[in-house]
Amino acid sequence: MQEGLITQAVKDDITHNSHLKGVQSGAMTTDRLVGLYITIQQRHSK
């Protein structure tokens, strides 16, 4: 997943900045990243 997608989701108030920081620092696990991606996609489709 691209960092840009998460950045845009933060700007759109879909997710929190802490998620972006987790991706940038490499601290977010793959399963959390997949879950975040699914959440972003679901909230964008509303």
C-alpha positions as CSV (number, residue, x, y, z in Angstrom):
1,M,0.0,0.0,0.0
2,Q,1.2,3.4,-0.8
3,E,2.0,5.9,2.0
4,G,0.1,8.5,-0.1
5,L,-3.2,6.6,0.4
6,I,-2.8,6.8,4.1
7,T,-1.8,10.4,4.0
8,Q,-4.9,11.2,2.0
9,A,-7.1,9.2,4.4
10,V,-5.7,11.3,7.3
11,K,-6.5,14.5,5.4
12,D,-10.0,13.2,4.7
13,D,-10.4,12.4,8.4
14,I,-10.9,8.8,7.6
15,T,-8.0,7.6,9.8
16,H,-5.7,9.0,12.5
17,N,-2.2,10.4,12.0
18,S,-0.8,7.8,14.3
19,H,-1.5,5.2,11.6
20,L,0.6,7.2,9.1
21,K,3.4,7.5,11.7
22,G,3.3,3.8,12.2
23,V,3.7,3.1,8.5
24,Q,6.5,5.7,8.2
25,S,8.4,4.3,11.1
26,G,8.0,0.7,10.0
27,A,6.3,-0.2,13.2
28,M,3.0,-1.3,11.7
29,T,2.6,-5.0,11.2
30,T,1.4,-6.5,7.9
31,D,-1.9,-7.6,9.4
32,R,-2.6,-4.2,10.8
33,L,-1.7,-2.6,7.5
34,V,-4.1,-4.8,5.6
35,G,-6.9,-4.1,8.1
36,L,-6.2,-0.3,7.7
37,Y,-6.4,-0.6,4.0
38,I,-9.8,-2.4,4.2
39,T,-11.1,0.2,6.6
40,I,-10.0,3.1,4.3
41,Q,-11.6,1.4,1.3
42,Q,-14.9,0.8,3.2
43,R,-15.0,4.4,4.5
44,H,-14.2,5.9,1.0
45,S,-17.1,3.9,-0.5
46,K,-19.7,5.5,1.9
